[in-house]
Amino acid sequence: MSIYSAFRKGIKAMIDEVHTTESAKIGEEFENYVREVFFPESHYVLVERTHSFSANQKDYVEASLKPDFTFRDRGNNREFYVEAKVRTGTFNNKINWCNQTQLNRYLEYNRQKPVFLILDYGEKDMFYSLIPLSKAKYTGLFVDYAEEFEIIPDKRVPSRRLWSI
């Protein structure tokens, strides 16, 4: 690679960093955590992943309307979607994890294959939840309800957990 090419690449990376919102950065970090920790390559095939915020800023990819991930369970070959959300507060004692348009879209995808919401919630006490969309039918979830689906941080989601909740 020439010095000019390396310089251009560096400038482009800096521009992308400046134009990416803090919430988008947090979301992308959580998505990476979801892939690396909760759904690692050793147990789950990554079939598809939506594009990053910075990629969509340049030229929006319509497939980004799908849930964040499509995985295939290596144990039973079943495919499923995962939508990763980071939320830090509540409104009317509910965690608002999506809007109605998004929920309707996720419900459509859920007809094709199961959709799971993986939620990183942290206001006072942080926790992670893995909730089948069939049990997250509303745009807002009560904190106590989301806690019923809590998963262990830094541990892979076992296949049996997916197919038994």
N, C-alpha and C positions, 0 to 999 in steps of 0.2 A: 504494500500500500504506500502510495506517495505521501509526502509530508502534507501536501495540499489536501489530499483525500482525508487524511487523519484530522486535519484542522477543520475541514467542513463537517466531518462527523461529530467532532467535539462541539462545534457551534450549534449544530442541529440538536444535539442532546441537551444543551443548556437552554435553548429556546423551548423545547418540549417541556422541560422541567418547570420553567417559568409559567407556561400556559396551562399546566395541569393544576386543577384546584386541589386544595388540601383534602377535601372529602373524597375526591377521586383517587388521590394517592393512598389514603387510608383504605378505601375499598379495594384497590388493586393489591395492596399488601395483604389484606385479609383473604382475597381470592387465592393468592400464592400460598398462604398458610393452609387454606382449605385443601388445595391440591397436594401439597407436600406432606401435611400431617394427617388430616382426616381421611383423605382419599388418595393414598400413595400409589405410585405406579406398580409396586409389587403386588397390589391387590385389586387395583381398578385401572382399566384401560381408559385413557382420555380420548373420547371419540370426537368431541368438539368443545371449543371454548370461545366465548364471545370476545370481540376485539376490545382493546384498551381504550380508555378515554382519549388519549392523545391520537391514536389511530383513527378513531371516529371523528375527531375534530377536523381532520384533513379531508376525509372522504367517508361519510357515514356508511357503514356496512349494515344492511337491513337485517342480516342474521343476528345482529346484536340485540334484537328484540326477544330472542329466545332466552331461556334461563342461562345463567353464566356457564354452566358445564353440562355436557352430556358424558356420562360414564357408562362403562360396561363392567359389571362385577365379574372378575376372573373366576370366581367360584361356581357361578351358575349361568354365566353368559347373559344375564338380564341387564338391559339398558335402563337408565333412569336419568333424570335431570336434577341439577342442584342449583338453587338460586341463593347466593351469598349476600347477606345484608348486615351492615354495621349500624347499630342504633345506640344512642347514649341517653336518651330521655324518654319521657312519656307525655302524652296529652290525654286528659280525661282518664288517667290511670291506665292507659293502653300504650303499648309499643306500636307505633304506626310504621309498619314495615314496607308498605307499598301503597300506591293509589288504586282507585277502582279500575282504571284502564289496564294497569299492569296485572292486577288480580284476574280480571277477565281473560287476559292473554295467557297467564299461567294456567288457568283452569282449562283453556283450550288445549294447551300442550299436555296437561295431565290426562287428557282423553287418549293421547297417543302412547304415553309411558309415564310412570310415576314421577311426580315433581316433589322434591324435598326442599324445604326452606332451612338453610343453616344460618342461624342468627348469632351474631356477636353483640351481646347487650351489656352495656356497662354504664351505670349511673353511679351508684354507691358500690354495689357488689357486682362484679362482672361475671357473666356466665355465657356458655355456648349452648345452643339448643339445636336439635335436628328434628324438624316437624314435617310430617307428610302433609302435602297441600290439602289432602282430604280432611285434615284436622286443623288447618289454618285457613278457613274459608272466608275470613274477614280481613279487611285492610289493617285493623288494629287487634292486637292480642293483649290480654291482661298479663301482667308480669308473672303472676302466680301460675297461670296456665302455661306460659312459655317455659317456666322452670320445670314443669312436669316432664319436659322432653330434653332436659339437660344432658349434655354429653361431657365426657372427661377431656379437659384440655390436654394437649400434647399427646393424644392417643389416637390411633387409627380407629375409624368407625368400623366395627365388625359387620360383616355381611349379614349375619343373623339379625342384627339390630335394624337394618334397613327393611327387611322383609317381615318383621314381626310387629312393627308399630303401626 
